[in-house]
Amino acid sequence: MKDDGGPAFPTQRERNDQLGIVGGYGGGMSLRDAFAIAALQGICAGRYGRRFKDAETMIRAVNGIVPDAWGLADEMLNARK
């Protein structure tokens, strides 16, 4: 399994013995997901953004760009080590 960097926006859960809730952190998307989203937004807003004539053209282009966004997310996670 790929290192996902843990939760991007963790939430703190209060301990509640009566309800059987264990305290701690959890939930939310992974840091890798957040990095990939940011990378995809940047790519689309930058050099590719002006080339989209309609939604269909944009979808085709984004499908080709997504692997690049995941690659950038992985590089950002590696830079944190």
Residue, then its C-alpha position, 0 to 999 in steps of 0.5 A: m500500500k502506498d504511503d498516503g501521508g495520513p489524514a489531510f484534515p484530521t478531526q479530533r474525536e472526544r472520548n466517550d466511555q458511555l457511547g463506547i467512542v475511543g478518543g483520537y484523530g481520524g477521518g477525512m481525505s488523505l494528504r496524498d488526495a489533497f496534494a493530488i487535488a491541488a496539483l490537478q487544479g494548478i495544472c488545469a488553471g495553468r497551461y491547460g486551462r485556456r484550451f478547454k472549449d467545452a466540458e467534453t474537451m476538458i474531461r478528455a484532457v483531465n483524464g490524461i492529466v490525472p496520472d501527472a497529478w498523482g505523480l506530483a502528489d507522490e513527489m510532495l509526500n517524498a519531499r516531506k520525509 
